[in-house]
Amino acid sequence: MAHGRARGDPPGPGPDDTGCHILHVDMDAFYASVEIRDRPELAGRAVIVGGTGGRGVVLSATYEARRFGVRSAMPMGRAARLCPHAVVIPPRHRLYGAVSREVMAVFRAVTPEVEPLALDEAFLDISGALRRLRMRPAEIGQTIRAQISEQQGITCSVGVATTKFIAKLASVRSKPDGLLVIPADGVLDFLHPLPVSVLWGVGAQTGQALARLGLRTVADIAHTPIGSLERELGKATAAHLAALAAGRDQRRVTPGAHEKSIGAEETFASDISDPEVIRRELLRLSGRTARGLRAGGYSARTVVVKLRLASFKTITRSRTLPEPTDVAQQIYTVACALYAAAGLDDRARLRLVGVRASGLIPVANVVSQLAFGDRPVAWREAEQAVDRIARRFGTGTVRPAILVEGDQGEP
């Protein structure tokens, strides 16, 4: 099988994803999807997000609008003529930025090797995460898709491949709401039938030059002597296109700025209003956050709690500590106080809870004022002991009793 597509959880083993350590994740009609999430009555309709003034352009359009020829960067006047029944929504850039940060946090929870390309897409190098997560590349891609759907109420498409170039093409081919694996031995079968326009660097001028040579598919370029390409395109462009046509792309995933916080969040299977269940989840998430801090060699000055209501309204509360910590018990105590301070109505139902630690400081730079034997030090030593057990036997081996009790009877 040269390549495989998945929507949801595919049955069977699927295509061979061995060596496919590069993911390209791209949100589907990002701005429009966020707007529809907040206005579900628009689901299934042609929706355009863009400026409504005389020089406004399309920023995003649903696939229902795209069927009429509407595309990003198109003048709004033309889009209105192509799809006069579309619902036009002015953009809310601050909201899109906030959702983007949460999406990128999902990626960075999988791997620190994340290269954002825009608010709505990024490359991930998951080579270091495969062993840690004990999952195959396609499974990691599916997990990311599920988390974004559960946490943000929008969909994304994922390309899984051996290189950035092929992963990007795969995510485009799987849209919307899909996943496509291109096995290492299926790259040329996937790539060669495609038009030359899919190659990075082929714009209008280069496309015309290739047309003059009679080259219309990637296979045509791959089978053309390099000298012929050099005479028409120059050495640099010829070498670049020949490498891509052969499926070669040496570029590495280049991470952006280092994550300034570490945390964890969980979307409930059904909306929850029971404070005891919520506090139990805060304890679980505090433990995951503390383990992440210790694994990264950090202590944190600030604890942040995120509470997302069933309506997708999100409430965040934070508190800066008098002294940095990487201790779950301290993080949990603050998280519970922040939850209480949110002042939620007894009937308020939550779909997501998150705990995050920010203001990170390398542990080596932290000078603790606590005397040996003080309670926080004892907690830290106990949690470090649990870390050692977890590294040897698995993270679920030792847990607080309340979490063990809370899991009884759960599937």
C-alpha positions in Angstrom: 0.0 0.0 0.0 1.6 3.3 -1.1 -0.3 5.4 1.4 -3.3 5.3 3.6 -6.0 7.7 4.8 -7.8 7.6 8.1 -10.9 9.5 9.5 -11.5 8.7 13.2 -9.8 5.6 14.4 -9.1 3.4 11.4 -9.5 -0.4 11.8 -6.6 -2.7 11.2 -2.9 -1.9 11.3 -3.0 0.7 8.5 -0.1 1.6 6.2 3.5 1.1 7.4 4.5 4.3 9.2 8.0 3.1 10.2 10.4 6.0 10.0 7.6 8.6 9.5 8.7 10.9 12.3 7.5 14.2 10.8 3.9 15.4 11.2 2.3 18.4 9.5 -0.9 19.4 11.4 -3.2 22.0 9.8 -6.5 23.3 11.2 -9.4 23.0 8.8 -10.8 26.4 7.7 -9.4 27.7 11.0 -11.1 31.1 11.5 -14.4 30.0 10.1 -14.3 26.8 12.2 -13.8 28.8 15.4 -16.7 31.1 14.5 -19.0 28.1 13.8 -17.9 26.5 17.1 -19.2 29.6 18.9 -22.3 29.8 16.6 -23.3 26.2 16.0 -26.4 27.2 14.1 -24.1 28.0 11.2 -22.8 24.5 10.9 -23.1 23.2 7.4 -23.6 26.6 5.9 -21.3 28.7 3.6 -19.4 31.0 6.0 -16.8 33.6 5.1 -14.6 35.4 7.6 -13.1 38.6 6.3 -13.1 42.3 6.2 -16.5 43.9 5.2 -15.1 47.1 3.9 -14.6 48.0 0.3 -11.1 46.5 0.2 -11.8 43.6 2.5 -10.4 40.2 1.6 -11.3 36.6 2.6 -9.4 35.3 5.6 -11.1 32.0 5.9 -14.0 30.2 4.3 -15.9 27.0 5.1 -15.7 24.1 2.6 -19.4 24.8 1.7 -18.3 28.3 0.5 -15.2 26.9 -1.2 -17.4 24.8 -3.5 -18.5 28.0 -5.1 -14.9 29.1 -5.7 -14.3 31.2 -2.6 -10.6 31.2 -1.6 -8.5 32.8 1.1 -7.0 36.2 0.0 -9.8 36.7 -2.5 -11.4 40.2 -2.5 -14.7 40.1 -0.5 -16.6 41.6 -3.4 -15.7 38.7 -5.7 -16.4 36.2 -3.0 -19.9 37.8 -2.5 -20.6 37.4 -6.2 -19.5 33.8 -6.3 -21.4 32.8 -3.1 -24.1 35.5 -2.5 -25.9 33.4 0.2 -22.8 33.1 2.4 -22.8 34.4 6.0 -20.0 37.0 6.3 -18.4 37.4 9.7 -15.9 40.1 10.7 -12.6 38.5 12.1 -11.9 38.3 15.8 -8.1 38.1 15.7 -7.6 38.0 19.5 -9.8 35.0 19.8 -8.0 33.2 17.0 -4.7 33.9 18.6 -5.9 32.5 21.9 -7.2 29.3 20.3 -3.9 29.0 18.4 -1.9 29.1 21.6 -4.0 26.3 23.0 -3.5 24.2 19.8 0.2 24.7 19.9 0.2 23.7 23.6 -1.4 20.4 22.5 1.5 19.9 20.1 4.2 20.8 22.6 2.6 18.3 25.1 3.6 15.6 22.5 7.1 17.0 21.6 9.1 20.2 22.1 10.1 19.9 18.5 7.3 22.1 17.1 7.8 24.5 14.2 4.8 26.8 13.8 4.2 28.0 10.2 1.2 30.2 11.0 -1.6 30.4 13.7 -3.2 27.3 12.3 -0.4 24.9 11.2 2.9 23.5 12.4 5.5 20.8 11.7 6.2 18.3 14.6 9.3 16.0 14.9 8.0 13.1 17.0 11.1 10.9 16.8 11.8 11.5 20.5 8.1 11.0 21.5 7.6 7.6 19.9 9.4 5.6 22.6 8.1 7.8 25.5 4.5 7.6 24.4 4.8 4.0 23.2 2.7 4.9 20.2 3.2 4.7 16.4 3.4 7.9 14.4 -0.2 7.5 13.0 -1.5 6.9 16.5 0.1 10.1 17.7 -1.5 11.9 14.8 -4.9 10.5 15.7 -4.4 11.4 19.3 -3.6 15.0 18.4 -6.7 15.2 16.2 -8.9 13.8 19.0 -7.5 16.2 21.6 -8.0 19.3 19.4 -11.5 18.2 18.6 -12.3 17.6 22.3 -10.6 20.6 23.7 -11.3 23.2 21.0 -14.4 21.9 19.1 -12.7 22.2 15.8 -11.0 19.8 13.4 -7.6 19.4 11.9 -5.8 17.3 9.2 -2.5 15.5 9.7 0.1 14.4 7.3 2.6 11.7 8.5 5.8 11.2 6.5 9.6 11.0 6.5 10.1 14.6 5.5 8.5 18.0 5.9 7.7 18.4 2.2 5.8 15.1 2.0 4.1 15.6 5.3 2.8 18.9 4.2 1.4 17.5 0.9 -0.2 14.6 2.9 -2.1 16.9 5.2 -3.4 18.9 2.2 -4.5 15.7 0.5 -6.3 14.5 3.7 -8.4 17.6 4.2 -10.8 18.1 5.7 -10.7 16.3 9.0 -8.4 13.4 7.9 -5.0 11.8 8.4 -2.8 10.5 5.7 0.4 8.4 6.1 2.9 8.3 3.3 5.2 5.2 4.0 8.9 5.6 3.3 8.7 3.2 0.4 5.6 4.8 -1.1 6.9 8.4 -1.4 7.5 8.3 -5.1 4.2 6.5 -5.9 2.4 9.3 -4.0 4.5 12.2 -5.3 5.2 11.5 -9.0 1.6 11.8 -10.4 1.1 15.2 -8.8 1.3 18.4 -10.9 4.6 20.4 -10.7 2.8 23.2 -8.9 2.9 21.2 -5.7 6.7 21.6 -5.5 7.9 24.4 -3.2 9.3 27.2 -5.3 7.2 26.6 -8.3 5.3 29.9 -8.9 3.9 31.3 -12.0 7.3 32.1 -13.7 8.9 28.8 -12.9 5.7 27.0 -13.9 5.8 28.6 -17.3 9.5 27.6 -17.7 8.7 24.0 -16.9 5.7 24.1 -19.3 8.1 25.2 -22.1 10.1 22.0 -21.4 6.8 20.0 -21.5 7.1 19.1 -17.8 3.7 18.9 -16.2 4.0 16.3 -13.4 6.6 15.7 -10.7 7.5 12.5 -12.5 8.4 14.5 -15.6 10.9 16.6 -13.6 12.3 13.5 -11.9 13.0 11.9 -15.3 14.5 15.0 -16.9 18.3 15.2 -17.1 19.6 17.8 -14.6 21.5 19.6 -17.4 18.2 20.4 -19.2 16.7 21.8 -16.0 19.8 23.9 -15.3 19.8 25.5 -18.8 16.2 26.6 -18.3 16.1 27.3 -14.6 19.6 27.8 -13.3 21.7 25.5 -11.2 20.2 26.3 -7.8 16.5 26.0 -8.8 17.2 22.9 -10.9 19.0 21.2 -8.0 16.2 22.2 -5.6 13.4 20.9 -7.8 15.2 17.7 -8.7 15.7 16.9 -5.0 12.1 17.5 -4.2 11.0 15.4 -7.3 13.1 12.6 -5.9 11.4 12.9 -2.5 14.5 14.4 -0.8 14.1 17.1 1.7 16.9 17.6 4.2 15.3 20.4 6.2 14.9 19.7 9.9 12.0 20.8 12.1 13.1 24.1 13.7 11.3 24.8 17.0 10.1 28.2 17.7 10.5 29.9 21.0 10.8 27.5 23.9 7.7 26.8 25.8 7.3 29.3 28.7 5.0 27.0 30.7 4.3 23.4 31.4 0.9 21.9 32.1 -1.8 19.4 31.4 -5.5 19.5 30.7 -8.4 17.0 30.3 -11.7 17.1 28.4 -14.4 15.2 30.2 -16.3 12.5 28.3 -19.5 14.4 29.4 -19.9 17.8 31.0 -19.2 17.8 34.8 -20.6 20.0 37.6 -19.7 17.9 40.6 -17.0 19.8 42.6 -15.5 16.6 44.0 -15.0 15.2 40.5 -13.4 18.4 39.4 -11.1 18.6 42.4 -10.0 15.0 41.8 -9.2 16.0 38.2 -7.2 19.0 39.5 -5.2 16.6 41.6 -4.5 14.4 38.7 -3.5 17.3 36.5 -1.3 18.9 39.2 0.6 15.6 39.4 1.2 15.6 35.6 2.3 19.2 35.7 4.7 18.6 38.5 6.2 15.6 36.8 6.6 17.7 33.6 8.4 20.4 35.6 10.8 17.9 37.3 11.5 16.1 34.0 12.4 19.4 32.4 14.5 20.6 35.4 12.2 23.5 36.2 10.4 25.1 39.1 7.5 27.4 38.5 6.5 30.7 40.1 2.9 30.8 38.9 0.0 28.3 38.8 -2.8 28.8 36.3 -6.1 27.0 36.2 -8.3 26.8 33.1 -12.0 26.0 33.3 -13.9 25.6 30.0 -17.7 25.7 30.3 -20.1 23.6 28.2 -20.7 26.7 26.1 -16.9 26.9 25.3 -16.5 30.0 27.4 -13.1 29.7 29.1 -12.2 31.1 32.5 -8.6 31.3 33.6 -7.3 32.2 37.1 -3.6 32.4 38.2 -1.6 33.0 41.3 2.1 33.8 41.7 3.8 31.9 44.6 6.1 33.4 47.1 8.7 30.7 46.1 9.1 28.5 43.0 7.8 24.9 43.2 7.8 21.6 41.3 5.7 19.9 44.0 2.3 18.5 43.0 0.8 19.0 46.4 1.6 22.7 46.4 0.4 23.1 42.9 -2.8 21.2 43.7 -3.5 23.4 46.8 -3.2 26.5 44.7 -5.3 25.0 41.9 -8.2 24.2 44.2 -8.1 27.8 45.6 -8.2 29.2 42.1 -11.1 26.9 41.2 -13.0 28.1 44.2 -12.1 31.8 43.4 -13.7 31.4 39.9 -17.0 31.7 41.7 -18.9 29.2 39.4 -22.6 28.7 39.8 -23.5 25.3 41.3 -25.2 24.5 38.0 -22.2 25.4 35.8 -21.0 22.4 33.8 -17.4 22.1 32.8 -16.2 20.3 29.6 -12.5 20.9 30.3 -10.2 21.5 33.2 -6.5 22.5 32.9 -3.6 23.1 35.3 -0.5 25.0 34.0 2.7 26.2 35.6 4.5 29.3 34.3 7.3 31.6 35.2 9.7 28.7 34.8 13.1 28.8 36.5 15.8 26.2 36.1 16.0 24.2 39.4 19.7 24.9 39.5 19.0 28.6 39.8 16.4 28.2 42.6 17.7 28.9 46.1 15.2 27.5 48.5 14.7 29.2 51.9 13.2 26.1 53.3 15.0 24.2 56.0 15.6 20.5 55.5 12.7 18.5 56.9 10.1 21.2 56.2 6.9 19.8 54.7 7.4 21.0 51.1 10.9 19.4 51.0 9.4 16.1 52.3 6.7 16.2 49.7 9.3 16.9 47.0 11.4 14.0 48.1 8.4 11.7 48.1 7.4 12.8 44.6 10.9 12.3 43.3 10.8 8.8 44.7 7.5 8.2 42.8 9.2 9.6 39.6 11.9 6.9 40.0 9.3 4.2 40.3 7.3 5.5 37.4 10.4 5.6 35.1 10.9 1.9 35.9 7.4 0.5 36.1 5.1 3.1 34.4 3.4 6.3 35.4 0.3 4.7 36.7 2.1 2.4 39.2 1.9 4.8 42.2 -1.0 7.3 42.6 -2.7 9.2 45.3 -5.4 7.0 47.0 -8.2 9.4 46.0 -7.3 8.8 42.3 -7.2 5.1 42.7 -10.6 5.2 44.4 -11.9 7.5 41.7 -10.9 5.1 39.0 -12.8 2.2 40.4 -15.5 1.0 38.1 -14.2 3.1 35.2 -13.5 1.4 31.9 
